[in-house]
Amino acid sequence: MLRHTCASLLIRQNTPITTVSQILGHSDVQITLKTYAHFFVEDSFEAMEKLSQYVESFTE
């Protein structure tokens, strides 16, 4: 459980997946993504806000 939490938090902090995979000792990043990557609702709000700001920069 500690390993899973660590990996998920690293991913949530935007640590490159290749780095997380290396830390965990995986031979392939796909293993890391399939096992530890999760959807966080807060991240979608942040992503949409960034997109909105980006689009607005073209209309100013």
Order of alpha helices (4+ residues) and beta strands (2+ residues): alpha-alpha-alpha-alpha
